[in-house]
Amino acid sequence: MKVKATVLAVLSLLLVYAPASAAAPSAAAKMTTAGMATLNGSTAPALTSVFPGDRIATEQKARTTLSFPGGDAVVIPEMTRVELGEASGRPLVNLESGTLSVLSKGASRVVILAHGARITAVNGSVFDVTMHGNLLRVVARKGMARVETANRTGNVEAGKALTATMAPNNAAPAGVGHSAFTAKDWEITGGVAAAATGVGVGVYEAEKSNSASPAVQ
């Protein structure tokens, strides 16, 4: 009888704690799409939640926006592929190819990864990131963007652009993320219209002023 009572007690505990452990993970962001885009290979709805591990691809004349807690946004225009992730509680957007724009309201938590480079906003910033093959370009429209690779770190100020060729660092162990890549032909130039909005950010701001962005659950 004692054994039977013990088994019943264990089963009762499992029933109590199982729902909590099986609870769905919190969404990383809200995804709003205009035009044709795919989410994990299927047609993306106009409005949905996205999670770490999700893959997004936009087609011609399409645009999708990721709205993160705290007010940050990432605008993904046409012909761009990204994958979402998370590290140390911070959302990651891995730009595989194409272009995206980051709109940071303040102390940004969103991290952009692009062929081994790690790009973050410095305070309130607007910047574009383009990845074409192994060529990286970061354009700061407002504020400042910080770019980190295995061998170089630098800040791109408003009105300036960074161009770098990314290459694997054979001396670094595999699987160490951005530190396994080096930046060659690193060059920061001026002459970019700092007042110009990033790719799609102006559209996002206009839409947001007309209708409140849904909160992430």
Secondary structure, DSSP 4 states (H G I P E B T S, - for coil): -HHHHHHHHHHHHHHHHHHHHTPPPPPSEEEEEES-EEETTEEPPSEEEE-TT-EEEE-TT-EEEEE-TTS-EEEE-SS-EEEEEEETTEEEEEEEEEEEEEEE-SS---EEEETTEEEEEEEEEEEEEEEETTEEEEEEEEEEEEEE-SS-EEEEETT-EEEEEEEE-TTSPTT-GGGGEEEEEEEEE----TTS--TTHHHHHHHHHHSPPPPP-
